[in-house]
Amino acid sequence: WEALRLATVNGARAMGYAEGELGVVREGALADLIVVDLQKPHLQPVNDVVSNLVYCGKASDVDTVVVDGRIVVENRCVAGVDLPALYAGVAAAVARIKAGR
């Protein structure tokens, strides 16, 4: 639980937010939410969900991300991002860097 508090409420406080303004789930708070797929072998059995997430969770377990009320990741896909175009752009940038341009 302490690790979860460090990442949420205490993280918000460290960034200068007032108590209850960020890092909590409540009406009016600035909250980002994640939905985690717990149906993974490394997260079983689920005796204590917080301990499972802190000690065994991976970024790849996150299925959905909501930021400021907008879904930005759904079914592990980033909304509004054309991955093939992104990959092509990155490959082109790498080629330019290797060519010294």
C-alpha positions in Angstrom: 0.0 0.0 0.0 2.8 2.4 0.7 4.2 1.9 -2.8 0.8 2.7 -4.2 0.5 5.8 -2.1 4.0 6.9 -3.2 2.9 6.6 -6.8 -0.5 8.4 -6.4 -1.3 10.7 -3.4 2.3 11.3 -2.3 3.5 11.7 -5.9 0.9 14.5 -6.4 2.0 16.2 -3.2 5.6 16.0 -4.4 4.5 17.8 -7.5 3.0 20.6 -5.5 -0.7 19.7 -5.7 -3.0 20.2 -2.8 -4.3 17.1 -0.9 -7.3 15.7 -2.8 -6.6 17.6 -6.0 -4.6 14.9 -7.8 -3.7 11.3 -7.1 -7.2 10.3 -5.8 -10.3 9.1 -7.5 -13.1 11.5 -6.6 -15.4 14.1 -8.2 -13.5 17.2 -9.2 -10.0 15.7 -8.8 -7.5 15.6 -11.6 -7.4 11.8 -12.1 -5.8 9.6 -14.7 -7.0 6.0 -14.5 -5.7 2.7 -15.8 -7.5 -0.6 -16.3 -5.2 -3.6 -15.6 -5.8 -7.1 -17.0 -5.3 -9.3 -14.0 -5.9 -12.5 -16.0 -2.2 -13.2 -16.4 -0.2 -16.0 -15.0 2.3 -13.7 -13.2 -0.6 -12.0 -11.4 -2.2 -15.1 -10.1 -3.5 -15.9 -7.6 -5.0 -12.5 -6.7 -4.9 -12.5 -2.9 -4.1 -8.8 -2.6 -4.5 -6.8 -5.8 -2.3 -4.0 -4.6 0.6 -6.3 -3.7 0.2 -8.2 -7.0 0.4 -5.0 -9.0 3.3 -3.6 -7.1 5.4 -6.7 -7.0 4.4 -8.5 -10.2 2.7 -6.0 -12.5 4.2 -5.0 -15.8 3.4 -2.2 -18.2 2.0 -4.7 -20.7 -0.7 -5.6 -18.1 -2.3 -2.1 -18.7 -5.3 -2.5 -21.1 -6.9 1.0 -21.0 -5.7 4.4 -19.9 -8.0 7.4 -19.3 -6.4 10.9 -19.0 -8.5 13.9 -18.1 -11.6 12.0 -19.0 -10.3 10.9 -22.5 -9.5 7.3 -23.4 -5.9 7.5 -24.7 -5.2 3.8 -24.7 -7.9 1.1 -25.3 -7.3 -2.6 -25.8 -3.5 -1.8 -25.5 -3.7 0.5 -28.6 -2.9 4.2 -28.5 -5.8 6.2 -29.7 -5.2 8.4 -32.7 -1.8 7.0 -33.5 -1.1 5.4 -36.9 1.6 2.9 -35.8 2.8 1.9 -39.3 3.3 5.6 -40.2 5.0 6.2 -36.8 7.3 3.2 -37.4 8.1 4.5 -41.0 8.9 7.9 -39.6 11.2 6.5 -36.9 13.0 4.3 -39.5 13.5 7.4 -41.7 14.9 9.4 -38.8 17.3 6.6 -37.9 18.5 6.4 -41.5 19.1 10.2 -41.5 21.1 10.0 -38.3 23.2 7.1 -39.6 23.8 9.0 -42.8 25.0 12.0 -40.7 22.3 14.4 -41.8 
